[in-house]
Amino acid sequence: MIFRQFLHQDPVGASYLFGCGGHATCAVVDPVDDSEPYLQSAAETRMSIRYVFDTHVHADHVSGGRRLAEQAGATYLLHESVAVSRAAGVADGQQIEMGNVVVEVLHTPGHTPEHISLLVTDKTRGPEPWLILTGHTLMVGDMGRTELVSCADEGAAQLYQSALRLRQLRDHVEVWPGAFAGSVCGRALSGKPASTIGFERSFNRTFRIEDRDAFVAAMLRDIPEPPANAAAIRARNLTG
């Protein structure tokens, strides 16, 4: 499997390109507005971009998902509940194959109701998942804020269920989030933009909380200021 992480400062976040080199097929996840780094990386690794995912409808920046998909001749994918305007919908449990790389879609709401995570298996390495792209659900050091779309407590209750699901993954599964320290979408985020389920299970102050009420209470503390023009940015990303 070929895997590339792109770190951004405006906005603070991470996007990804990964796929099967043997079958020359890849996907991009949570691209920012500038398409060139993804197109260049695909060309350098001799892969074609077949899919472009947004893990959720972003509220802190304008997504480059639709534009990149059009430039690359790829399919733009969102959760089926918000798949409008030149987008295809994906459902919980759906599997997408790219040669030897298999992506399983997990619906992990909380940060937003439509949020998905992408569980990735490389069949050339083994039959079990190797990594998960968690967007703004599980990040290194904390979990994503829950009040940008729904009420904070309702979002936190959804996020608790998503955390339960993610904690079922094996310790060795790598966690590649959509943000790191400096992002407005989390609180005690680490500057290290990758981790593992096992490390976060042990040391992530929110992810490790097993009691539902305690989890919700933790998510309602110290909520940072929302991104500027969040509603307008989300509306633009939703409609394209």
GISUL-V25138 format. One record per residue. PHI is phi in radians with two decimals (NA if undefined). NEAR is the number of other C-alpha atoms within 10 Angstrom. Layout:
phi:near
PHI:NEAR
PHI:NEAR
This chain:
phi:near
NA:16
-1.75:17
-2.45:14
-2.33:14
-1.90:16
-2.05:14
-1.79:16
-2.18:13
-1.91:11
-2.46:10
-1.41:15
-1.28:17
-3.11:26
-2.32:21
-2.26:22
-2.51:21
-2.26:23
-2.67:22
3.04:31
-1.78:24
-1.14:20
-1.11:14
-1.84:14
0.97:17
-2.32:23
-2.55:27
-2.27:25
-2.10:27
-2.15:24
0.95:23
-1.23:26
-1.48:22
-1.16:14
-1.43:13
-1.38:16
-1.01:11
-1.04:13
-1.28:23
-1.13:18
-1.17:11
-1.12:16
-1.10:25
-1.14:12
-1.13:9
-1.67:16
1.02:15
-2.14:21
-1.77:21
-1.37:26
-1.73:18
-2.30:23
-2.22:29
-1.82:24
-1.95:24
-1.16:26
-2.91:27
-1.42:26
-1.24:23
-2.07:24
-1.92:23
-2.83:21
-1.40:20
-1.24:24
-1.72:18
-1.05:28
-1.14:23
-1.09:19
-1.09:25
-1.06:23
-1.18:13
-1.16:12
-1.62:18
1.19:14
-1.84:20
-1.68:19
-1.58:25
-2.16:24
-2.40:24
-1.02:26
-1.02:14
-1.24:12
-2.25:19
-1.42:18
-2.21:15
0.95:12
1.10:13
-2.34:22
-1.84:15
-1.65:13
-2.10:22
-2.09:15
-0.99:14
1.51:13
-1.18:11
-1.96:16
-2.15:14
-1.77:15
-2.24:21
1.10:18
-1.47:17
-1.80:24
-2.08:20
-1.91:23
-1.87:21
-1.46:22
-2.00:23
-1.37:21
-2.21:30
-1.25:24
2.51:31
-1.07:29
-2.44:26
-1.13:21
-1.68:18
-1.04:26
-2.15:30
-2.06:28
-2.12:23
-1.64:23
-2.04:24
-2.06:21
-1.90:21
-1.17:16
-1.32:11
-1.72:12
3.02:9
-1.50:10
-1.84:13
-1.04:21
-1.76:17
-2.66:21
-2.37:25
-1.65:26
-1.81:23
0.96:28
-1.89:30
-1.49:31
-1.91:30
-2.13:31
-1.35:28
1.85:24
-2.89:23
-2.15:29
-1.28:27
-0.98:25
-2.19:29
-1.93:19
-1.24:20
-2.06:16
-1.90:14
-1.09:10
-1.02:19
-1.25:16
-1.15:15
-1.10:24
-1.13:29
-1.12:20
-1.14:19
-1.13:30
-1.03:27
-1.14:15
-1.15:23
-1.12:24
-0.98:16
-1.17:13
-1.18:20
-1.20:17
-1.34:9
-1.24:17
-1.27:14
-0.99:14
-1.34:14
-1.11:19
-1.29:21
-1.92:24
-2.11:25
-1.52:24
-1.63:30
-2.71:32
-2.57:29
-0.90:19
1.87:16
-1.30:21
-1.40:21
-1.61:29
-2.60:27
-1.97:21
-1.52:18
-1.38:21
-1.42:18
-1.37:12
-1.54:12
-1.58:20
-2.84:17
-2.76:19
-2.35:18
-1.03:23
-1.10:17
-1.17:17
-1.20:21
-1.04:18
-1.49:12
-2.19:13
-1.37:21
-1.10:15
-1.68:23
-1.02:26
-1.45:17
-1.28:18
-1.68:13
-1.41:9
-1.09:15
-1.13:13
-1.16:13
-1.11:20
-1.06:22
-1.07:13
-1.12:15
-1.23:26
-1.52:16
-1.59:9
0.99:11
-1.20:17
-1.28:12
-1.05:8
-1.24:15
-1.05:15
-1.09:12
1.03:11
-1.04:16
-1.11:16
-1.19:13
-1.16:18
-1.08:21
-1.09:14
-1.14:16
-1.19:21
-1.21:20
-1.67:13
1.33:16
